[in-house]
């Protein structure tokens, strides 16, 4: 499979490295930012381009790894090449590509990526969906060459999965930021919380979250909850957030 990456951000960077390590030929990296395309292209041995008219016709699969609102217009331009086109979005359905080409699929890696943080791609869940069984089979083999965790997930399931990932990843990270701000306001370091965060994450690797829930809400410790709310009386948004989360934990018992 000769690959052209459409995008040069976090997902494209990690996918590019995984494909290179698996022995695939990555022909090109496209980005509107030529410097960004060139930087990724240099690391994975691919030509950098900033114009879709420069696409190498030997490409066998286009992997679109861009912002969701850019997927459709890019797919429309790539359709003229009559090659397999896949996107990497968790929130965009397959139909977005099928509007322009029957050779369409989804190749969604369920992970949070940062360019400067290495990820063992073998452990990353890869969710695939094809326009037909033949394409699904191709994507299954393709995904299996870089990951040990491949799942056939349709568009409706993937949207729920993406929603769940926001709850499991993005929201907790925001709450880490809230905790960091509270500590900083009282001259304390976020490092004090890192062992607690790590232990919490490790628990759910072997247990269901509800089975290892701790804290004042699960204990129905009204006195402590009221004391915390008093500390947040000058932060109404955080006070409301604390109430909602605590009520959710209590109801989930």
WOZICOR-V204795 format. One record per residue. N is the residue number from 1. SS is DSSP state (~ for helix, > for strand, _ for the rest). PSI is psi in whole degrees, 0 to 359 (NA if undefined). Layout:
n;ss;psi
N;SS;PSI
N;SS;PSI
//
This chain:
n;ss;psi
1;_;115
2;>;126
3;>;142
4;>;124
5;>;128
6;>;101
7;_;155
8;_;23
9;_;206
10;~;310
11;~;314
12;~;321
13;~;314
14;~;322
15;~;317
16;~;315
17;~;319
18;~;317
19;~;318
20;~;315
21;~;334
22;_;358
23;_;10
24;_;153
25;>;117
26;>;109
27;>;313
28;>;156
29;>;123
30;>;137
31;_;149
32;_;335
33;_;105
34;~;324
35;~;317
36;~;318
37;~;319
38;~;322
39;~;313
40;~;318
41;~;321
42;~;318
43;~;334
44;~;8
45;_;39
46;_;154
47;>;139
48;>;134
49;>;154
50;_;20
51;_;122
52;~;346
53;~;347
54;~;10
55;_;136
56;_;121
57;_;349
58;_;353
59;_;137
60;_;335
61;>;131
62;>;128
63;>;110
64;>;114
65;_;73
66;_;178
67;_;147
68;~;320
69;~;351
70;~;352
71;~;310
72;~;309
73;~;327
74;~;318
75;~;322
76;~;319
77;~;326
78;~;340
79;~;332
80;~;340
81;~;349
82;_;44
83;_;167
84;>;130
85;>;126
86;>;152
87;>;167
88;_;19
89;_;142
90;_;337
91;_;356
92;_;128
93;_;166
94;_;329
95;~;333
96;~;323
97;~;322
98;~;342
99;_;343
100;_;335
101;_;141
102;_;345
103;_;76
104;>;154
105;>;177
106;>;140
107;>;79
108;>;111
109;>;122
110;>;86
111;_;157
112;_;129
113;_;142
114;>;140
115;_;325
116;_;11
117;>;115
118;_;146
119;_;136
120;_;99
121;~;338
122;~;332
123;~;356
124;_;125
125;>;127
126;>;120
127;>;122
128;>;153
129;>;134
130;>;157
131;_;335
132;_;177
133;~;325
134;~;313
135;~;321
136;~;319
137;~;317
138;~;314
139;~;326
140;~;315
141;~;318
142;~;312
143;~;319
144;~;342
145;_;346
146;_;351
147;_;146
148;_;359
149;>;91
150;>;131
151;>;136
152;>;109
153;_;126
154;_;175
155;~;319
156;~;316
157;~;320
158;~;326
159;~;321
160;~;319
161;~;317
162;~;320
163;~;315
164;~;323
165;~;325
166;~;317
167;~;322
168;~;337
169;~;299
170;~;315
171;~;314
172;~;322
173;~;322
174;~;318
175;~;327
176;~;320
177;~;320
178;~;314
179;~;319
180;~;319
181;~;318
182;~;317
183;~;315
184;~;324
185;_;342
186;_;28
187;_;42
188;_;156
189;_;144
190;_;334
191;~;332
192;~;334
193;~;345
194;~;315
195;~;324
196;~;315
197;~;317
198;~;315
199;~;320
200;~;316
201;~;322
202;~;326
203;~;319
204;_;359
205;_;337
206;_;355
207;_;159
208;_;143
209;~;317
210;~;334
211;~;345
212;~;19
213;_;134
214;_;179
215;_;172
216;_;327
217;_;315
218;_;334
219;_;355
220;_;42
221;_;81
222;~;322
223;~;314
224;~;318
225;~;315
226;~;322
227;~;319
228;~;317
229;~;326
230;~;320
231;~;338
232;_;11
233;_;336
234;_;7
235;_;75
236;~;325
237;~;319
238;~;326
239;~;315
240;~;318
241;~;316
242;~;316
243;~;313
244;~;315
245;~;318
246;~;317
247;~;322
248;~;320
249;~;317
250;~;316
251;~;333
252;_;354
253;_;NA
//
